């Protein structure tokens, strides 16, 4: 056991709150589980050695307390700094209930206790860590039949030297509609785990975003986990930048018929950064549909890892599922590890999967340069074109417009030698 984990377990044993019985179960599982190494299949290409002897402050930093608005988004902004709720729990529309994890009322605790650690698979090592240590977070409840027009934007910022563990629990009632944006940022040496669990009711619609922009020396490990019911609709977009260690797990469970899940993800890496994306889609019921498109651009000496799995259970007949991973290498020193998987036990399904790794088209690059475009700008244009299709597919174009200059600035800093 690492020194950091030993300290974390000791801290977890001392927590006494309304989630303590569930924390105890996760703590027991954590103590029995093995620390992830390169011999652990799920961590084969991503080392967590940086956490073995790490020490972080549990006190929040004093910076980053201003919210940067997204033009035209008109979102309900909730700000956490180093895991501490700073602002935002006011003025919610009728039919939307939002409470902090620590101050939830008895009624909120009742439904949240049924979700906590039940949507997220038990095998996620740092998910267990989050179970044990996350005393800060949100409970979001959307009433049946209610459409929330304003997006809920959860802004999570990390300060230098700080550690935080955040948990988000969301219940979307039958026939309800809501947009949730999980916005994680921070470029200084820090460590955070941020996990969210969603239960989407029958005929309900969830528009979801995970903006994973922890960069530099930040260590960020998290997950987004979804249970879909009869005719539920999920449209999720993941945007990732690399850091010293960035890992994100996505799990989607089709629990009832005619559920629809669309997952788009793209990530941009440079320097010595690492971004590790694992996704698992479980088709348990019949007549479900899943479409997953993942694109990565990797430069310098960076390393990208993608493991996508679609599991069609025996009773999931009439399933339509597709998984596609495309990658662009901008440097001969960059690394990409991709592993798309299909596991099918039903005999009446339509499924496909594929992966590609390529370099920038030299002819296209030459064409742009022959028209007076510099090589650096031409590479930015071609790289942006590689992911622009997924940016255009984002349901909220205000968020897409906010992202485009951030992506362009990111491309400009990525070396291609």
C-alpha positions as CSV (number, residue, x, y, z in Angstrom):
1,X,0.0,0.0,0.0
2,X,1.3,3.5,-0.9
3,X,1.9,6.1,1.8
4,X,-0.7,8.3,0.3
5,X,-3.3,5.5,0.3
6,X,-2.5,4.6,3.9
7,X,-3.2,8.2,4.9
8,X,-6.4,8.2,2.9
9,X,-7.7,5.0,4.5
10,X,-6.9,6.5,7.9
11,X,-8.9,9.6,7.0
12,X,-11.7,7.6,5.7
13,X,-12.1,5.6,8.9
14,X,-12.6,8.8,10.8
15,X,-15.5,10.1,8.7
16,X,-18.8,9.8,10.4
17,X,-21.8,11.1,8.4
18,X,-25.1,9.8,6.8
19,X,-23.2,7.9,4.2
20,X,-20.9,6.1,6.7
21,X,-22.5,2.6,6.2
22,X,-21.8,2.8,2.5
23,X,-18.4,4.3,3.0
24,X,-17.6,1.4,5.3
25,X,-18.5,-1.2,2.6
26,X,-16.3,0.6,0.1
27,X,-13.5,0.9,2.6
28,X,-13.5,-2.8,3.1
29,X,-13.4,-3.4,-0.7
30,X,-10.6,-0.9,-1.0
31,X,-8.5,-2.6,1.7
32,X,-8.8,-5.9,-0.1
33,X,-8.1,-4.5,-3.6
34,X,-4.6,-4.3,-5.0
35,X,-2.9,-0.9,-5.7
36,X,-3.0,-0.5,-9.5
37,X,0.3,-1.3,-11.3
38,X,1.3,-1.9,-14.9
39,X,0.4,-5.5,-14.3
40,X,-3.2,-4.5,-13.6
41,X,-5.1,-4.8,-17.0
42,X,-7.1,-1.6,-16.5
43,X,-3.9,0.4,-15.8
44,X,-1.5,-1.4,-18.1
45,X,-0.5,1.8,-20.0
46,X,-1.0,4.4,-17.2
47,X,1.2,4.5,-14.1
48,X,-0.1,5.9,-10.7
49,X,3.4,5.9,-9.2
50,X,3.2,9.7,-8.8
51,X,0.7,9.0,-6.0
52,X,2.8,6.4,-4.1
53,X,4.6,9.0,-1.9
54,X,2.6,12.0,-2.7
55,X,1.5,14.5,-0.1
56,X,-1.2,17.2,-0.6
57,X,-2.9,19.8,1.5
58,X,-6.5,19.1,2.5
59,X,-7.1,22.9,3.1
60,X,-8.6,24.8,0.2
61,X,-6.5,27.4,-1.7
62,X,-7.5,31.0,-1.8
63,X,-7.4,31.5,-5.6
64,X,-9.8,30.9,-8.5
65,X,-13.0,32.1,-6.7
66,X,-14.4,34.0,-9.7
67,X,-16.7,32.2,-12.1
68,X,-15.9,32.7,-15.8
69,X,-19.3,32.9,-17.6
70,X,-19.9,31.3,-20.9
71,X,-21.3,33.8,-23.3
72,X,-25.0,33.1,-24.1
73,X,-25.1,30.0,-22.0
74,X,-27.2,31.5,-19.1
75,X,-26.2,28.6,-16.9
76,X,-26.8,28.0,-13.2
77,X,-23.2,28.1,-12.0
78,X,-22.1,26.2,-8.9
79,X,-18.5,26.7,-7.9
80,X,-16.2,24.3,-5.9
81,X,-12.6,25.3,-5.1
82,X,-10.5,22.3,-4.0
83,X,-13.6,20.4,-3.2
84,X,-15.2,23.1,-1.1
85,X,-18.5,24.6,-2.1
86,X,-18.0,28.3,-2.6
87,X,-21.1,29.6,-4.3
88,X,-24.1,28.8,-6.4
89,X,-26.8,27.1,-4.3
90,X,-29.4,29.8,-4.8
91,X,-32.4,30.7,-7.1
92,X,-33.2,27.3,-8.7
93,X,-36.3,27.0,-10.9
94,X,-39.4,25.1,-9.7
95,X,-39.0,21.4,-10.2
96,X,-35.2,21.4,-9.6
97,X,-33.8,20.6,-6.2
98,X,-30.0,21.0,-5.6
99,X,-28.3,20.4,-2.2
100,X,-24.8,20.0,-1.0
101,X,-23.8,16.4,0.0
102,X,-23.0,17.5,3.5
103,X,-26.3,19.4,4.2
104,X,-28.9,17.3,2.4
105,X,-32.3,17.0,4.0
106,X,-33.7,13.6,5.1
107,X,-35.8,13.3,1.9
108,X,-32.8,14.0,-0.3
109,X,-30.7,11.5,1.6
110,X,-33.3,8.8,1.0
111,X,-33.1,8.8,-2.8
112,X,-29.4,9.7,-2.9
113,X,-28.5,6.8,-0.7
114,X,-30.1,4.5,-3.2
115,X,-27.8,5.9,-6.0
116,X,-24.5,6.3,-4.1
117,X,-22.0,3.7,-5.4
118,X,-24.8,1.8,-7.1
119,X,-24.5,3.1,-10.6
120,X,-20.7,3.1,-10.6
121,X,-19.3,-0.4,-11.0
122,X,-17.6,-1.7,-7.8
123,X,-14.4,-2.5,-9.7
124,X,-13.2,1.1,-10.1
125,X,-10.3,1.4,-7.7
126,X,-10.3,5.2,-7.3
127,X,-14.1,5.1,-7.4
128,X,-13.8,3.3,-4.1
129,X,-11.3,5.9,-2.9
130,X,-13.9,8.6,-3.8
131,X,-16.7,6.6,-2.0
132,X,-14.6,6.7,1.2
133,X,-13.3,10.3,1.0
134,X,-15.9,12.4,-0.8
135,X,-17.6,14.5,1.9
136,X,-18.3,17.3,-0.5
137,X,-20.6,17.3,-3.6
138,X,-24.1,17.8,-4.9
139,X,-27.4,16.1,-4.9
140,X,-29.4,17.2,-8.0
141,X,-33.1,16.1,-8.4
142,X,-35.3,17.0,-11.4
143,X,-39.0,16.4,-10.8
144,X,-41.1,14.2,-13.1
145,X,-42.2,16.0,-16.3
146,X,-40.1,19.1,-15.6
147,X,-37.9,20.7,-18.3
148,X,-35.0,22.7,-16.9
149,X,-34.1,25.3,-19.6
150,X,-30.9,26.6,-18.0
151,X,-27.9,24.3,-17.9
152,X,-26.4,23.3,-14.5
153,X,-22.7,24.1,-14.7
154,X,-20.6,22.5,-11.9
155,X,-17.2,24.2,-11.9
156,X,-14.5,22.4,-10.0
157,X,-11.2,24.2,-9.7
158,X,-7.9,22.9,-8.2
159,X,-5.2,25.0,-6.5
160,X,-1.5,24.3,-6.1
161,X,-0.7,21.5,-3.7
162,X,-4.3,20.7,-2.9
163,X,-6.3,17.5,-2.8
164,X,-10.0,17.1,-3.2
165,X,-12.7,14.4,-3.7
166,X,-16.1,15.4,-5.1
167,X,-19.2,13.4,-5.6
168,X,-22.2,14.3,-7.8
169,X,-25.5,12.4,-7.6
170,X,-28.3,13.2,-10.1
171,X,-31.8,11.8,-10.4
172,X,-33.7,12.8,-13.5
173,X,-37.4,12.1,-13.1
174,X,-39.6,10.4,-15.7
175,X,-40.2,12.6,-18.8
176,X,-37.9,15.3,-17.4
177,X,-35.1,17.2,-19.3
178,X,-31.9,18.7,-18.0
179,X,-28.4,19.7,-19.0
180,X,-25.5,19.1,-16.6
181,X,-21.9,20.4,-17.3
182,X,-19.1,19.1,-15.2
183,X,-16.2,21.5,-15.6
184,X,-12.9,20.5,-14.1
185,X,-9.9,22.8,-14.5
186,X,-6.5,23.4,-12.9
187,X,-3.0,23.3,-14.1
188,X,-0.9,23.3,-10.9
189,X,0.4,20.3,-8.9
190,X,-2.7,18.9,-7.3
191,X,-4.8,15.7,-7.0
192,X,-8.6,15.3,-7.4
193,X,-11.1,12.5,-7.8
194,X,-14.4,13.6,-9.2
195,X,-17.1,11.0,-9.7
196,X,-20.8,11.4,-10.8
197,X,-23.7,9.0,-10.9
198,X,-26.9,9.6,-12.9
199,X,-30.2,7.8,-12.9
200,X,-32.3,8.9,-15.9
201,X,-36.0,8.1,-15.7
202,X,-38.3,6.7,-18.3
203,X,-38.7,8.9,-21.4
204,X,-36.3,11.5,-19.8
205,X,-33.5,13.3,-21.6
206,X,-30.1,14.1,-20.1
207,X,-27.6,16.4,-22.0
208,X,-24.3,15.9,-20.3
209,X,-20.8,17.3,-20.6
210,X,-17.5,16.5,-18.9
211,X,-14.9,19.2,-19.5
212,X,-11.7,17.5,-18.2
213,X,-9.2,20.4,-18.5
214,X,-6.8,19.6,-15.6
215,X,-3.4,20.1,-17.2
216,X,0.3,20.6,-16.2
217,X,1.2,18.7,-13.0
218,X,-2.3,18.0,-12.0
219,X,-3.4,14.4,-11.2
220,X,-7.1,14.0,-12.0
221,X,-9.0,10.7,-11.8
222,X,-12.7,10.5,-12.2
223,X,-15.7,8.9,-13.7
224,X,-19.2,9.5,-15.1
225,X,-21.8,6.7,-14.7
226,X,-25.3,6.4,-16.0
227,X,-28.3,4.2,-15.6
228,X,-30.8,4.5,-18.4
229,X,-34.4,3.3,-18.2
230,X,-37.3,2.8,-20.6
231,X,-36.9,5.3,-23.6
232,X,-34.3,7.3,-21.7
233,X,-32.0,9.5,-23.8
234,X,-28.4,10.4,-23.0
235,X,-26.3,12.7,-25.1
236,X,-22.9,13.0,-23.5
237,X,-19.7,14.9,-24.7
238,X,-16.3,14.5,-23.1
239,X,-13.5,17.1,-23.7
240,X,-10.1,16.1,-22.4
241,X,-6.7,17.8,-22.0
242,X,-3.8,15.8,-20.7
243,X,-1.8,16.3,-17.6
244,X,0.8,14.5,-15.5
245,X,-2.0,11.9,-15.0
246,X,-5.6,12.2,-16.3
247,X,-7.9,9.2,-16.2
248,X,-11.7,9.1,-16.8
249,X,-14.1,6.2,-16.7
250,X,-17.5,6.3,-18.5
251,X,-20.1,3.7,-17.8
252,X,-23.6,3.5,-19.4
253,X,-26.1,0.9,-18.4
254,X,-29.2,0.2,-20.6
255,X,-31.5,-1.2,-17.9
256,X,-34.8,-1.1,-19.9
257,X,-35.9,-1.2,-23.5
258,X,-35.6,1.5,-26.2
259,X,-32.9,3.5,-24.3
260,X,-30.6,5.7,-26.5
261,X,-27.1,6.7,-25.6
262,X,-24.8,9.0,-27.7
263,X,-21.3,9.5,-26.5
264,X,-18.8,11.8,-28.2
265,X,-15.3,12.3,-26.8
266,X,-12.2,14.1,-28.0
267,X,-8.9,14.8,-26.3
268,X,-5.8,16.9,-27.1
269,X,-2.4,16.1,-25.6
270,X,1.1,17.6,-25.8
271,X,4.4,17.6,-23.8
272,X,4.7,14.5,-21.6
273,X,1.0,14.5,-20.8
274,X,-1.2,11.4,-20.2
275,X,-4.9,11.0,-20.9
276,X,-6.6,7.6,-20.2
277,X,-10.2,7.1,-21.2
278,X,-12.0,3.9,-20.5
279,X,-15.7,3.4,-21.4
280,X,-18.1,0.5,-20.9
281,X,-21.6,0.3,-22.3
282,X,-23.8,-2.4,-20.9
283,X,-26.8,-3.4,-23.0
284,X,-28.8,-5.4,-20.6
285,X,-32.3,-4.9,-22.1
286,X,-33.5,-5.3,-25.7
287,X,-34.0,-2.6,-28.4
288,X,-31.3,-0.3,-27.1
289,X,-29.1,2.0,-29.2
290,X,-25.6,3.3,-28.5
291,X,-23.3,5.4,-30.7
292,X,-19.8,6.2,-29.4
293,X,-17.3,8.4,-31.3
294,X,-13.9,9.1,-29.8
295,X,-11.1,11.1,-31.4
296,X,-7.7,11.9,-30.1
297,X,-4.8,14.2,-31.2
298,X,-1.5,13.5,-29.6
299,X,1.8,15.5,-30.0
300,X,5.2,15.8,-28.5
301,X,5.9,12.8,-26.1
302,X,2.4,12.5,-24.9
303,X,0.5,9.3,-24.4
304,X,-3.2,8.6,-25.0
305,X,-5.0,5.4,-23.9
306,X,-8.5,4.4,-25.0
307,X,-10.3,1.3,-24.0
308,X,-13.9,1.1,-25.2
309,X,-16.1,-1.9,-24.5
310,X,-19.7,-2.6,-25.6
311,X,-21.3,-5.6,-23.9
312,X,-24.5,-7.0,-25.4
313,X,-26.2,-9.3,-22.8
314,X,-28.1,-12.4,-23.8
315,X,-31.5,-10.8,-23.5
316,X,-30.5,-7.6,-25.3
317,X,-32.0,-8.5,-28.7
318,X,-32.5,-5.9,-31.4
319,X,-29.6,-3.8,-30.1
320,X,-27.9,-1.3,-32.4
321,X,-24.4,-0.3,-31.2
322,X,-21.4,1.3,-32.8
323,X,-18.0,2.3,-31.5
324,X,-15.4,4.3,-33.5
325,X,-12.0,5.5,-32.3
326,X,-9.9,7.7,-34.6
327,X,-6.5,9.1,-33.6
328,X,-4.1,11.7,-35.1
329,X,-0.4,11.5,-34.3
330,X,1.5,14.9,-34.6
331,X,4.8,13.5,-33.5
332,X,6.9,10.4,-34.0
333,X,7.5,10.4,-30.2
334,X,3.8,10.4,-29.2
335,X,2.1,7.2,-28.2
336,X,-1.5,5.9,-28.7
337,X,-2.9,2.8,-27.2
338,X,-6.4,1.9,-28.4
339,X,-8.5,-1.1,-27.7
340,X,-12.2,-1.1,-28.9
341,X,-14.1,-4.2,-27.8
342,X,-17.4,-5.9,-28.6
343,X,-18.7,-8.7,-26.4
344,X,-22.0,-10.1,-27.8
345,X,-24.2,-12.8,-26.4
346,X,-27.4,-12.0,-28.3
347,X,-27.9,-13.2,-31.9
348,X,-30.2,-10.5,-33.3
349,X,-28.1,-7.3,-33.1
350,X,-26.3,-4.8,-35.4
351,X,-23.0,-3.9,-34.0
352,X,-19.7,-2.5,-35.3
353,X,-16.4,-1.2,-34.0
354,X,-13.1,0.1,-35.3
355,X,-10.0,2.1,-34.6
356,X,-7.5,4.1,-36.7
357,X,-4.2,5.8,-36.0
358,X,-2.8,8.2,-38.7
359,X,-0.6,11.2,-39.3
360,X,-1.6,14.6,-40.9
361,X,-2.1,14.2,-44.6
362,X,1.1,15.5,-46.2
363,X,-0.7,16.5,-49.4
364,X,-3.3,18.5,-47.5
365,X,-0.5,20.2,-45.6
366,X,1.4,21.0,-48.8
367,X,-1.8,22.3,-50.4
368,X,-2.4,24.8,-47.6
369,X,1.3,25.9,-47.5
370,X,1.2,26.5,-51.3
371,X,-1.7,28.9,-50.7
372,X,0.4,31.0,-48.3
373,X,-0.6,29.4,-45.0
374,X,2.3,28.8,-42.7
375,X,3.1,25.2,-41.7
376,X,2.2,25.8,-38.1
377,X,-1.1,27.4,-39.0
378,X,-1.8,24.7,-41.5
379,X,-1.3,22.0,-38.9
380,X,-3.7,23.8,-36.5
381,X,-6.3,24.0,-39.3
382,X,-6.0,20.3,-40.2
383,X,-6.0,19.2,-36.6
384,X,-9.0,21.3,-35.8
385,X,-10.8,19.9,-38.8
386,X,-10.2,16.4,-37.4
387,X,-12.3,17.0,-34.3
388,X,-14.6,19.8,-35.5
389,X,-17.3,17.4,-36.5
390,X,-17.7,16.4,-32.9
391,X,-17.6,20.0,-31.8
392,X,-20.4,20.8,-34.3
393,X,-22.4,17.9,-32.9
394,X,-22.5,19.4,-29.4
395,X,-26.2,20.1,-28.7
396,X,-25.3,23.4,-27.0
397,X,-23.6,25.7,-29.5
398,X,-22.9,28.4,-26.9
399,X,-20.7,25.9,-25.1
400,X,-19.2,24.9,-28.5
401,X,-18.4,28.5,-29.3
402,X,-16.7,28.9,-25.9
403,X,-14.6,25.8,-26.5
404,X,-13.3,26.6,-30.0
405,X,-10.8,29.4,-29.0
406,X,-9.6,27.2,-26.1
407,X,-9.0,24.3,-28.5
408,X,-7.2,26.6,-31.0
409,X,-4.9,27.9,-28.2
410,X,-4.3,24.3,-27.2
411,X,-3.3,23.3,-30.7
412,X,-0.9,26.3,-31.0
413,X,1.0,25.0,-27.9
414,X,1.4,21.4,-29.2
415,X,4.7,20.6,-30.8
416,X,4.7,18.4,-33.8
417,X,8.3,17.4,-34.2
